[in-house]
Amino acid sequence: MKTRGMRNFFILFTIIVMLLLQSSLASAEPQNGYHKQGLFNLQFFVNISWGNETQTPIQPRETREVHLIITYGVLHGVFGRMLLQILEGRSFPIRVSIEDKPDWCTAWISLENITGVIMPNQILSDVSLLSIRLNEGAPLNHTLGIVKIRFTIDDMKGPFHILTFIEGYEQHVQLAFTTSP
């Protein structure tokens, strides 16, 4: 019984020290774009890839579909490994949105909200479909068009939303295409 009490005391003492160190480091942070690592050193990540669907030029009034392969997971440090085991199977939202596109085309995404699942030491993937359609007045002659897409995962907070368990992630990608001659 005595060793169990000592172990609980040591765990509680370690957590308090980590919280105090985290709060003292937070007060010394610069404000320009610094992204702190969080108490448990856990962070979501997202990687986006697609095939060669945009290599050939797009014709006017043609709808081109591009398969976006969204790969995601959680990066962890030493302390985060234990918490990640506890959070296993918990879901989180991945938001996909179009930030910008040329005025002479229409673009939309089939899955704007993807539900990710926390799986320790695994990289998971999902597929969303980006559709691009040229409008009537679209310029021709191999004009370059760029669709900017944003992928966002918010922070995962603990009880009462006080502590951040897993830091969020945001990635911006640019998908280029050309119009037909």
C-alpha positions in Angstrom: 0.0 0.0 0.0 2.9 2.3 0.8 4.5 1.9 -2.6 1.2 2.6 -4.3 0.8 5.8 -2.4 4.3 6.9 -3.3 3.8 6.0 -7.0 0.6 8.1 -7.0 2.4 11.0 -5.3 5.2 10.8 -7.8 2.8 10.8 -10.8 0.9 13.8 -9.3 4.1 15.7 -8.6 5.4 15.1 -12.1 2.1 16.4 -13.7 2.2 19.5 -11.5 5.8 20.2 -12.4 5.0 19.8 -16.1 2.0 22.1 -15.8 4.2 24.8 -14.0 6.9 24.5 -16.6 4.4 24.7 -19.5 2.8 27.9 -18.0 6.2 29.6 -17.4 7.4 28.8 -20.9 4.1 30.1 -22.4 4.7 33.6 -20.9 8.0 33.9 -22.7 6.7 33.0 -26.2 6.9 35.4 -29.1 3.5 36.3 -30.6 4.4 36.2 -34.3 3.3 32.8 -35.6 4.8 30.6 -32.8 2.9 27.3 -32.5 3.6 25.8 -29.0 4.0 22.0 -28.8 1.6 21.4 -25.9 1.9 19.6 -22.7 2.1 16.1 -24.0 3.9 16.9 -27.3 1.1 15.4 -29.5 0.3 17.0 -32.8 -2.0 16.0 -35.7 -0.6 16.0 -39.2 -2.1 15.9 -42.6 -0.5 15.1 -46.0 -2.3 15.5 -49.3 -1.6 14.0 -52.6 -3.4 13.5 -55.9 -2.9 11.7 -59.2 -2.2 13.1 -62.6 -5.9 14.0 -63.4 -4.9 17.6 -64.2 -2.1 16.9 -66.5 -4.3 17.0 -69.6 -6.0 20.4 -70.3 -9.6 20.8 -69.2 -12.2 21.6 -72.0 -14.9 24.3 -71.5 -18.0 22.9 -69.8 -16.0 19.7 -68.9 -16.0 18.6 -65.2 -12.7 17.2 -64.2 -12.6 15.1 -61.0 -9.4 14.9 -58.9 -9.1 12.3 -56.2 -7.5 13.9 -53.1 -5.8 11.3 -50.9 -5.7 12.7 -47.4 -3.2 10.9 -45.1 -3.3 11.8 -41.4 -2.1 10.7 -38.0 -0.7 11.9 -34.7 2.9 12.7 -34.0 4.0 12.0 -30.4 6.8 12.4 -28.0 7.8 10.4 -25.0 5.1 11.7 -22.6 2.4 11.6 -25.4 2.7 7.9 -26.1 0.7 7.0 -22.9 -2.0 9.6 -23.5 -2.3 8.5 -27.1 -3.0 5.0 -26.0 -5.8 6.4 -23.8 -7.3 8.4 -26.6 -7.2 5.5 -29.1 -10.4 5.2 -31.1 -11.5 8.8 -30.4 -12.7 10.6 -33.5 -11.9 14.2 -34.7 -13.0 16.3 -37.6 -10.8 17.1 -40.6 -12.3 20.1 -42.5 -11.5 20.5 -46.3 -12.3 23.8 -47.9 -11.6 25.7 -51.1 -9.8 29.0 -50.3 -9.5 30.4 -53.7 -10.0 29.6 -57.4 -10.1 31.5 -60.7 -13.3 33.4 -61.4 -13.7 31.6 -64.7 -14.2 28.1 -63.1 -16.3 26.4 -60.5 -14.7 24.1 -58.0 -16.3 22.0 -55.2 -15.3 19.2 -52.9 -17.4 16.1 -52.3 -16.4 15.5 -48.7 -15.8 18.8 -46.8 -16.0 17.1 -43.4 -14.0 13.9 -42.8 -14.1 12.0 -39.5 -10.6 10.9 -38.5 -9.9 8.3 -35.8 -6.9 8.3 -33.4 -4.9 5.2 -33.9 -1.5 5.1 -32.2 1.5 4.5 -34.4 -0.7 4.2 -37.6 -1.1 6.5 -40.5 -4.6 6.5 -41.9 -6.0 7.8 -45.2 -9.2 8.9 -46.7 -10.3 10.1 -50.2 -12.2 13.2 -51.1 -13.1 14.3 -54.7 -12.3 17.7 -56.0 -14.4 18.7 -59.1 -13.3 21.5 -61.4 -15.6 22.8 -64.2 -14.7 25.6 -66.6 -17.4 28.3 -67.2 -18.5 29.5 -70.6 -16.1 32.5 -70.6 -13.0 30.6 -69.4 -9.8 31.7 -71.2 -8.3 29.0 -73.4 -4.8 28.5 -74.9 -3.2 26.7 -72.0 -4.1 29.3 -69.4 -2.9 28.2 -65.9 -5.5 28.0 -63.1 -4.8 27.3 -59.5 -7.3 26.0 -56.9 -6.1 26.6 -53.3 -7.4 24.1 -50.8 -7.1 24.2 -47.0 -7.1 21.2 -44.6 -7.8 21.9 -41.0 -7.8 19.8 -37.8 -8.6 21.7 -34.6 -6.9 21.2 -31.2 -8.2 18.3 -29.2 -8.9 19.6 -25.7 -9.2 17.7 -22.4 -11.9 18.0 -19.8 -13.4 21.5 -19.4 -11.3 22.5 -22.5 -8.4 23.7 -20.2 -5.6 21.5 -21.5 -4.7 20.8 -25.1 -4.1 17.1 -25.5 -3.3 17.2 -29.2 -2.3 20.3 -31.1 -4.2 21.0 -34.3 -2.8 21.2 -37.8 -3.5 23.3 -40.9 -2.2 22.8 -44.4 -2.7 24.7 -47.6 -2.1 23.2 -51.0 -2.3 24.5 -54.5 -3.6 22.3 -57.3 -2.7 23.6 -60.8 -4.5 22.9 -64.0 -4.5 24.2 -67.6 -7.3 25.0 -70.0 -7.5 23.5 -73.4 -6.3 25.4 -76.6 
